[in-house]
Amino acid sequence: MGAPLHAEMGDALGQASLLDSTHAGQLHLAYMDYFAGTAMASVMYASRPEKRKWVWHTGLRNLGYGTFTSRDPVGSETGSFSASDVSWVSGISIPVDSNLTLAVASWLGQSGYAERRSSFAQLDLSANYFRRDRQLRVALNWRPWGGMRTANAGGVTGGFESDMRLSLTKGFDNAPFILYTTYDEMQQWDLAPEGFYDDTIDPLTGDTLPNGTWAFGDRLLRHLAIGTGLQLGENLAFRFGYHHRRRQQLRLNNAPGTAGFAWGLDFKVKRFHLAVARNTYHTAGASTHLSIRTRLTNR
């Protein structure tokens, strides 16, 4: 969800303009268990200086890929090594008026893979338009620049591809549910593998077998992630989502399972807000997301 109506601290990692004065003084802790030893942990804090409208945030994120076995050129084991990315993020969110907020955030980090060490940086620009009276939020996130340099591998450098994402969320006055949609990878129209829509030739008969896929519709859906949220009470909410491109890329033809689907549960206990979610990437496993948020100050 790139534009939740009730934005939480953790949402700012992907969309800094979602931060506002209500997040000042909050501490956000999150843990995400991806698959096969890959996990991510993050911590973030937000603050608003006295007599200022803008909100400042900073935090750390560690993405560990697990431990691997190292081997020499003939295949004999020589030990083990780990791989991980550690990054620091900081930025400001500036309200232009009661509805529009602009933000900028920068990422600096280091990636380690065995003896290889790389440094990377990235810039995020975002805008957020929120109409509380209409329960409508539209958010745009753009990553115009980013790159990496490997220090001990001949000084190899590389740039990250630009990325743009547009999200929209709509709630209703007389219904307990919310609708979400995100259109990502806007900088590129065709996200399908090369030749995905081509017809094939039967190797036995030589006949042409039509592909049958509606190319325009599939190209459009590969950009879309959709979902809905159900408010079960003041302190309890349930969410469900579907990501078409993830399902097309990661499902097995003979056993698609629930690849591309996700669900989440949010609940509040006194001063603590807890959230848990489950994302299915493949029949081999799914990722578990856990976050805890609390306020360190009374402001």
C-alpha positions as CSV (number, residue, x, y, z in Angstrom):
1,M,0.0,0.0,0.0
2,G,1.6,3.2,-1.2
3,A,-1.1,5.5,0.1
4,P,-2.9,4.2,3.2
5,L,-5.5,6.5,4.7
6,H,-4.1,6.0,8.2
7,A,-0.4,6.1,7.5
8,E,1.9,4.5,10.0
9,M,5.6,5.2,10.7
10,G,6.7,2.1,8.8
11,D,5.0,3.4,5.6
12,A,7.6,6.2,5.4
13,L,10.3,3.7,4.4
14,G,8.6,3.5,1.0
15,Q,6.9,6.9,0.9
16,A,8.4,9.6,3.1
17,S,5.6,12.1,2.3
18,L,3.2,10.0,4.4
19,L,4.8,11.4,7.6
20,D,3.0,14.2,9.4
21,S,3.0,15.8,12.8
22,T,1.1,13.0,14.4
23,H,4.1,10.7,13.9
24,A,6.5,13.1,15.8
25,G,8.0,11.3,18.8
26,Q,7.2,7.8,17.6
27,L,9.6,4.9,17.5
28,H,8.9,2.1,14.9
29,L,10.5,-1.4,15.0
30,A,9.9,-3.9,12.3
31,Y,11.1,-7.4,11.4
32,M,10.4,-9.3,8.2
33,D,11.2,-13.0,7.7
34,Y,11.4,-13.5,3.9
35,F,12.6,-17.1,3.1
36,A,15.5,-19.5,3.7
37,G,17.5,-17.3,6.1
38,T,16.7,-14.0,4.4
39,A,15.3,-11.4,6.8
40,M,15.0,-7.7,7.3
41,A,15.0,-5.6,10.5
42,S,14.5,-1.9,10.7
43,V,14.2,0.9,13.3
44,M,12.9,4.4,12.6
45,Y,12.2,7.6,14.7
46,A,10.4,10.8,13.7
47,S,10.6,14.2,15.3
48,R,9.2,17.7,14.6
49,P,11.4,20.7,15.8
50,E,9.7,23.4,17.9
51,K,7.7,25.9,15.9
52,R,8.3,24.1,12.6
53,K,5.8,22.5,10.3
54,W,8.1,19.9,8.8
55,V,8.8,16.4,10.2
56,W,12.2,14.9,10.2
57,H,12.8,11.1,10.3
58,T,15.9,8.8,10.5
59,G,16.4,5.1,10.8
60,L,18.5,2.0,10.0
61,R,17.6,-1.0,8.0
62,N,19.5,-4.3,7.8
63,L,18.7,-6.9,5.1
64,G,20.5,-10.2,5.8
65,Y,20.7,-12.9,3.1
66,G,21.9,-15.7,5.4
67,T,25.0,-17.8,5.5
68,F,26.5,-19.6,2.6
69,T,29.1,-22.3,2.0
70,S,32.3,-21.2,0.2
71,R,34.2,-23.5,-2.1
72,D,37.4,-23.5,-4.0
73,P,37.6,-23.9,-7.8
74,V,37.5,-27.7,-7.6
75,G,34.4,-27.7,-5.3
76,S,35.9,-28.4,-1.9
77,E,34.4,-26.6,1.0
78,T,36.6,-23.9,2.5
79,G,34.3,-22.4,5.1
80,S,31.3,-20.2,5.2
81,F,30.4,-16.5,4.6
82,S,27.5,-14.2,5.1
83,A,25.9,-11.5,3.0
84,S,23.9,-8.5,4.0
85,D,23.0,-4.9,3.2
86,V,23.0,-2.2,5.9
87,S,21.5,1.2,5.1
88,W,20.8,4.5,6.8
89,V,17.8,6.7,5.7
90,S,17.0,10.2,6.7
91,G,14.6,12.8,5.2
92,I,12.1,15.5,5.8
93,S,8.3,15.8,5.1
94,I,7.0,19.3,4.4
95,P,3.3,20.1,4.4
96,V,2.5,22.6,1.6
97,D,-1.1,23.1,2.7
98,S,-3.8,21.1,4.5
99,N,-3.9,18.5,1.7
100,L,-0.6,18.4,-0.1
101,T,2.7,17.2,1.4
102,L,6.1,16.9,-0.3
103,A,9.1,15.0,1.0
104,V,12.7,14.0,0.2
105,A,14.7,11.2,1.7
106,S,18.2,9.9,1.1
107,W,19.7,6.4,1.6
108,L,23.3,5.6,2.3
109,G,24.6,2.1,2.9
110,Q,27.0,-0.7,2.5
111,S,26.6,-4.2,1.0
112,G,28.8,-7.1,2.0
113,Y,29.1,-10.4,0.2
114,A,32.0,-12.6,1.4
115,E,35.1,-10.4,0.8
116,R,33.3,-8.1,-1.6
117,R,32.3,-4.7,-0.2
118,S,30.2,-2.1,-1.9
119,S,28.8,1.3,-1.0
120,F,25.5,2.6,-2.4
121,A,23.3,5.7,-2.2
122,Q,19.8,6.6,-3.4
123,L,17.5,9.6,-3.5
124,D,13.7,9.4,-3.1
125,L,11.2,12.2,-3.9
126,S,7.6,11.9,-3.0
127,A,4.3,13.8,-2.9
128,N,1.1,13.0,-1.1
129,Y,-2.4,14.5,-1.5
130,F,-4.9,13.6,1.3
131,R,-8.5,14.6,1.5
132,R,-9.7,13.5,4.9
133,D,-13.3,14.6,4.3
134,R,-13.5,12.4,1.2
135,Q,-11.4,9.6,2.6
136,L,-9.1,9.8,-0.4
137,R,-5.3,9.7,-0.6
138,V,-3.1,9.8,-3.8
139,A,0.7,9.4,-3.4
140,L,3.5,9.5,-6.0
141,N,7.0,8.2,-5.2
142,W,9.9,8.8,-7.6
143,R,13.5,7.5,-7.3
144,P,15.4,9.5,-9.9
145,W,18.9,8.6,-8.9
146,G,20.9,5.9,-7.2
147,G,24.1,3.9,-7.6
148,M,26.7,1.6,-6.2
149,R,30.4,1.4,-6.2
150,T,32.4,-1.7,-5.3
151,A,35.7,-0.8,-3.7
152,N,37.7,-4.0,-3.8
153,A,36.6,-5.3,-7.2
154,G,38.4,-3.0,-9.6
155,G,36.3,0.0,-8.7
156,V,33.2,-1.2,-10.4
157,T,30.3,1.3,-10.5
158,G,26.7,1.0,-11.5
159,G,23.6,3.1,-11.5
160,F,20.1,2.0,-10.3
161,E,17.2,2.3,-12.7
162,S,14.8,5.1,-12.1
163,D,11.5,4.0,-10.6
164,M,8.1,5.7,-10.3
165,R,5.0,4.5,-8.4
166,L,1.5,6.0,-8.1
167,S,-0.9,4.8,-5.4
168,L,-4.5,5.6,-4.6
169,T,-6.7,4.7,-1.6
170,K,-10.4,5.3,-1.2
171,G,-12.6,4.9,1.9
172,F,-16.3,5.2,2.3
173,D,-18.5,6.9,5.0
174,N,-21.1,4.2,5.2
175,A,-19.0,1.1,4.6
176,P,-16.3,-0.5,6.8
177,F,-13.9,-1.2,4.0
178,I,-11.2,0.6,2.1
179,L,-9.9,0.0,-1.5
180,Y,-6.2,0.2,-2.4
181,T,-4.4,0.2,-5.7
182,T,-0.8,0.9,-6.8
183,Y,0.6,1.3,-10.3
184,D,4.3,0.7,-10.1
185,E,7.2,0.6,-12.6
186,M,5.7,3.6,-14.5
187,Q,8.9,4.2,-16.3
188,Q,8.5,1.0,-18.4
189,W,5.4,-0.2,-20.1
190,D,6.2,-3.8,-21.0
191,L,7.3,-5.8,-17.9
192,A,6.7,-9.3,-19.4
193,P,9.7,-11.5,-20.4
194,E,10.8,-11.2,-24.0
195,G,8.7,-13.4,-26.3
196,F,6.0,-14.0,-23.6
197,Y,3.2,-13.1,-26.0
198,D,4.6,-14.9,-29.1
199,D,2.8,-17.9,-30.7
200,T,4.6,-21.3,-30.4
201,I,5.2,-24.1,-32.9
202,D,4.1,-27.6,-32.2
203,P,7.4,-29.7,-32.6
204,L,5.5,-32.8,-33.8
205,T,3.0,-31.3,-36.3
206,G,4.6,-28.0,-37.1
207,D,1.3,-26.2,-36.5
208,T,1.2,-22.7,-35.0
209,L,-0.2,-22.7,-31.5
210,P,-1.8,-19.3,-30.7
211,N,-0.6,-17.8,-27.4
212,G,-4.1,-16.7,-26.3
213,T,-3.0,-14.1,-23.8
214,W,-4.5,-10.7,-24.1
215,A,-1.2,-8.7,-24.4
216,F,-2.6,-5.3,-23.5
217,G,-4.5,-6.5,-20.5
218,D,-1.6,-8.5,-19.2
219,R,0.9,-5.6,-19.6
220,L,-1.5,-3.3,-17.7
221,L,-2.1,-5.8,-14.9
222,R,1.6,-6.4,-14.4
223,H,1.9,-2.9,-13.1
224,L,-1.1,-3.1,-10.7
225,A,-1.3,-4.2,-7.1
226,I,-4.8,-4.1,-5.6
227,G,-6.2,-4.7,-2.2
228,T,-8.9,-4.0,0.4
229,G,-9.0,-3.3,4.1
230,L,-11.8,-4.2,6.5
231,Q,-12.1,-2.2,9.8
232,L,-13.4,-4.7,12.4
233,G,-13.4,-2.2,15.2
234,E,-11.6,0.8,16.6
235,N,-8.5,-1.2,17.4
236,L,-8.7,-4.1,14.8
237,A,-8.3,-4.1,11.0
238,F,-7.8,-6.8,8.4
239,R,-6.2,-6.3,4.9
240,F,-6.0,-8.5,1.8
241,G,-4.0,-7.9,-1.4
242,Y,-3.1,-9.3,-4.8
243,H,0.0,-8.5,-7.0
244,H,-0.5,-9.7,-10.5
245,R,3.1,-9.5,-11.8
246,R,4.4,-11.4,-8.7
247,R,1.9,-14.2,-9.3
248,Q,2.8,-14.5,-13.0
249,Q,6.5,-14.6,-12.4
250,L,6.7,-16.9,-9.4
251,R,3.8,-19.3,-9.6
252,L,4.2,-22.8,-10.9
253,N,1.9,-23.7,-13.8
254,N,0.9,-27.1,-12.3
255,A,0.7,-25.7,-8.7
256,P,0.1,-22.0,-8.6
257,G,-1.1,-22.0,-5.0
258,T,-1.5,-18.5,-3.5
259,A,1.5,-16.9,-5.0
260,G,0.9,-13.1,-5.4
261,F,-1.6,-12.9,-2.5
262,A,-1.1,-11.3,0.8
263,W,-3.0,-10.7,4.0
264,G,-2.4,-8.6,7.1
265,L,-3.8,-7.9,10.6
266,D,-3.4,-4.7,12.6
267,F,-4.4,-4.3,16.3
268,K,-3.8,-1.9,19.1
269,V,-3.0,-2.8,22.7
270,K,-2.8,0.3,25.0
271,R,0.2,2.4,23.8
272,F,1.4,-0.3,21.4
273,H,0.3,-0.7,17.8
274,L,1.1,-4.2,16.4
275,A,0.9,-5.4,12.8
276,V,1.5,-8.8,11.3
277,A,1.3,-9.7,7.6
278,R,1.9,-12.7,5.4
279,N,3.1,-12.4,1.7
280,T,3.1,-15.5,-0.5
281,Y,5.8,-15.3,-3.2
282,H,6.1,-19.0,-4.2
283,T,4.7,-22.4,-3.2
284,A,8.1,-23.0,-1.5
285,G,7.4,-20.4,1.2
286,A,6.1,-17.0,2.2
287,S,7.4,-14.0,4.1
288,T,6.2,-12.9,7.5
289,H,6.1,-9.2,8.5
290,L,6.0,-8.0,12.1
291,S,6.1,-4.4,13.3
292,I,5.6,-2.7,16.6
293,R,5.1,1.1,17.1
294,T,4.9,3.1,20.3
295,R,5.2,6.8,21.2
296,L,8.2,7.9,23.2
297,T,6.9,11.4,24.0
298,N,3.4,12.8,24.9
299,R,3.5,15.4,22.2
